[in-house]
Amino acid sequence: MALQVLTNQDAYIGPIIADAPSLVDIPEELLLYIVSHVMSDDGSLDTATLMALSTVSRQFQRIATPLAYEAFDTRKHKSVSVFTHLVGTP
């Protein structure tokens, strides 16, 4: 991995690592494991965070949407906005 430092006359931008791995390089099984540990304060899966993750990319949508459906608790969520988001996300 080559280390390339970009500088500007006014400010130091910082080191840029060429050919750095990205999230798409991580196997989906590992991402699923990581995302499945997104918890709210009461120890349950955090539906709002899962919904936000589902909008990041198609890969995260495939991973987070089923978990959000699994975590959805109609007794906790009085509004239908969570369900509307889950149904409306392609």
C-alpha positions in Angstrom: 0.0 0.0 0.0 1.5 3.3 -1.0 1.2 6.3 1.3 0.5 9.5 -0.5 0.4 12.8 1.4 -1.6 15.7 -0.1 -0.9 19.2 1.1 -2.4 22.6 0.5 -0.7 25.9 1.1 -3.4 26.9 3.7 -4.1 23.6 5.5 -2.8 20.1 6.0 -5.2 17.6 4.4 -3.6 14.5 5.9 -2.4 11.2 4.6 -4.3 9.4 1.8 -3.8 5.7 1.5 -4.0 4.7 -2.1 -5.9 1.5 -2.8 -7.4 1.5 0.7 -10.1 -1.2 1.2 -13.7 -0.1 1.4 -16.9 -1.5 2.9 -17.7 -3.3 -0.3 -14.6 -5.4 0.1 -15.9 -6.8 3.4 -17.9 -10.1 3.1 -21.6 -9.6 3.7 -21.6 -12.3 6.4 -19.2 -10.1 8.4 -21.2 -7.0 7.8 -24.4 -8.9 8.9 -22.6 -9.9 12.1 -21.6 -6.3 12.8 -24.9 -4.7 11.9 -26.8 -7.3 14.0 -25.1 -5.8 17.0 -26.7 -2.4 16.6 -28.5 -2.1 19.8 -30.7 0.5 21.5 -30.5 1.4 25.2 -32.9 -1.4 26.2 -30.8 -4.1 24.5 -33.0 -4.6 21.5 -32.1 -4.0 17.9 -32.2 -0.3 17.1 -34.8 -0.1 14.4 -34.1 3.6 13.6 -30.4 2.9 13.0 -31.2 -0.2 10.9 -33.5 1.9 8.8 -30.8 4.5 8.3 -28.3 1.8 7.4 -30.6 0.5 4.8 -30.4 3.8 2.9 -26.5 3.7 2.7 -26.2 1.3 -0.2 -27.9 -1.7 -1.8 -25.6 -3.9 0.1 -26.6 -2.4 3.4 -30.2 -2.5 2.4 -29.9 -6.3 1.8 -28.4 -6.7 5.3 -30.3 -4.2 7.4 -33.9 -4.4 6.1 -34.5 -8.0 7.2 -33.1 -7.2 10.6 -35.3 -4.1 10.9 -38.4 -6.2 10.1 -37.3 -8.7 12.7 -36.7 -5.9 15.3 -40.0 -4.1 14.6 -42.2 -4.2 17.7 -45.6 -2.7 17.2 -46.0 -2.3 21.0 -43.0 0.0 21.1 -43.6 2.0 17.9 -46.9 3.8 18.2 -46.6 5.5 14.8 -46.7 3.8 11.5 -43.7 5.8 10.2 -41.3 2.9 10.8 -43.5 0.5 9.0 -44.1 3.0 6.2 -40.4 3.4 5.7 -39.8 -0.3 5.7 -42.5 -0.9 3.1 -41.6 2.1 1.0 -37.8 1.3 0.7 -37.3 -0.6 -2.6 
